[in-house]
């Protein structure tokens, strides 16, 4: 994977980390329940966005390469695995 893509992914994760720390701080300070839920939802949405970006990168690089090299079964297996994981949410 391209180095700039890794930088973007790490940046996203640092933002998510900051959001999670903010949520911890809110709990420690006794923040209002609705505010906690709102912040928690923002963290989940950020993680979901991160997952979407990683999946897009995987499909555009690894899966395409697998299909071109004849590793169709592996590509399909990986896509199905991600699909099944996404249904657990």
N, C-alpha and C positions, 0 to 999 in steps of 0.2 A: 504494500500500500504506500501511496505517496506520502512523503514527509509532511507536506502542508496539510494533508488530511488528518494525519496524526496530531498535528498542532491544534487544529480546529476541534478535534475530539477531546483532547486534553483541556482545552479552554472551556468547552461545554461542561466537562466533569468538574472543573474547579468552580464554575458558577453554581452547579448543582450542590457541590460541597458547601459552598457559602450559604445557599438556601437552607440546607439541612442544619447547619450550625445556627442559623437564624431561628429556625424552628425549635431547636434545643433551648436556645436562649429564651424564646417566648414561653416555653413550658416552665423553665426554671423561674421565670418572673411571674408566672401565674396569668398568662394572657387569656383573654376571653376565648371560649371554646370555638366560636364561629371563626375567629381570626386564626386559630390553630388549624382548623379544617381548611380554610382558604389557603394558608401557606403550604399545608400538606398537599393539597391539590396542585399547587404550582410546582412543587418538587416532582410529583408523579408525572405531570405534563412535560417537564423538562427531561426526565428520564426517558419518557416515551419518545420524545423528539430525538434524543441521543440514539436510541435503539433504531429509529427509522433511518437516521443518517448512516449508521453502521451497516444496516441491512442494504441500503441503496448502494453503498460502496462495495459491499460483498457481491451483490448481484452484477454490478457493472464491471467488476474485475475478476474475482475468483470463479464465479459461476460461468461467466462468458468463456474464460480460459478452459474450464473443465469441459464445457460443451464442445469447444473447438478441438480439444485434444481427445475427444471420444469418451470422456469420463461422465457420460450422461447419468448413469445410476447414482454416482456420488453427488452430482449436482442436485438431482431430484430429491435424494435422501436428505440433503442439507436443507433444502427449501421446505420440505415437509416437516422436518424437525422444528424449524423456526415457526412455521404455521401452527403446529401443535402447541408450542410454548406460548404463542400469542393467544390461543384460545383459553389458556388457564387463568388469564387475568380476571 
